[in-house]
Amino acid sequence: MVPDYLKLKEIKPALCGYIREAQFKLDPDETPDDIVVHDVRVLMKKSRATVRLLKSQLDEESFNREYSALREVGRIMRSWRETSVHRKLLKYLKKKYPALFSNLTDNVKINMLLTKHISEKAPSPEMKKDIENIIGLLHKSDYRWRFRSMSSLDPHLLLKELEITFNSVAGSYLKARNYPKSVNVHEFRKITKDFLYQLYYFRSLKPKVIKDLEKRLDNIAQNLGKYNDHSVLIRALDYKYPSAENSSAVDELMVLIKKEQDSYLMRVWPAAFKIFRPGQRMPNVLGFKVLAI
C-alpha cells in the first residue's frame, strides 16, 4: 500500500538548483565546450520533467510560461550539440571501417562533418547573443520559482502525475516497438527520460526498488540516445534511397549505420518490455500493491 502521508524529496530546491547551475555554467564571453553544452542540456531536461510533474498544481498560464522558457533553452542549444556528435560518430565509424572510408574521401558532406572547427575562446556574435538570451531566460525562470510558494504541494497529486508519465511511456514504447521509426523511437526516449528524472523525487517510497529502476531506465535512455544520434547523422548527410547520386560506398555506410542502430534497439526492447509491457501498471513496477490516490 502507498502510505497516506507521503514524504518526498523537496522539489523547489532541486528545480531552482538545476536552473541556477545551468545559468552559472554559461558565460557570454566564452564559447561553451562539449561538456558544458551536454551538462546544460541535461539540466534543462531535468527541469522540464520536474515542471511536468507539477502540472496539475500550476495554473495553465504559469505551466506554459515556465515549460516554454526551459524548452527554448534546449532548442537554442540543439545545434551546438549536434555538430560535435556528428563528428564523434563519423570518427568512430571511420576507425571501425577504414576500408570503406577510404572510398569516401571525396564526399563533401562527410568531410565537412569530420572537420573540427577550432573554436575561439570568445564566441561569435550570433552565439554570444544566444548565450545572453539563454542566461536571461534562466535568470527570469529562477526568479519566478524562487518567489513561488511550494510548501503546500499535494504529494498524492505528484504521484498521480508520475503515473500519467508512466502511462505515456508505456504507450510510446508500444508504438515504437510496433512501428520502430526514428520519430517514434525518439519520442519513446524523451518520455522515458521524463519518467526517469521524475522518479528522483520518489526514492524515499521504495529506495532500493526505485534506484534499481532508475538504473534500468537510464540504460534504456542511453541506448535510445545513441540510436537517435545515428538518425540525426543520417539526416545531416541528407541521405535518400533510392537516389542515382548515391555511390555504393555511401549506401554501404548507411547500411552499417542501420546495423549500429539495430544493436542499440536490441539492448532496449527486452529491458523495456519488463517495465512497460502491455497491461503493466506503475504500482507493480514501484513495488506497491495498490496506488492510493
Buried (B, 14 or more C-beta within 10 A) or exposed (E): EBEEEBEBEEBBEBBBBBBBBBBEBBEBEBBBEBEBBBBBBBBBBBBBBBBBBBBEBBEEEBBEBBBEBBBBBBEBBEEBBBBBBBBEBBBEBBEEBEEBBEBBEEBEBBEEBBEEEEBEEEBEEEBBEBBEBBBEBBEBBBEBBEEBEBEEBEBBBBBBBBBBBBBBBBBBBBBBBEEBEBEBBBBBBBBBBBBBBBBBBBBEBBEEBBEEBBEBBEEBBBBBBBBBBBBBBBEBBEBEEEEEEBEEBBBBBBEBBEEBBEEBBEBBBEBBEEBBEEEBBBBEBBEBEEBEE
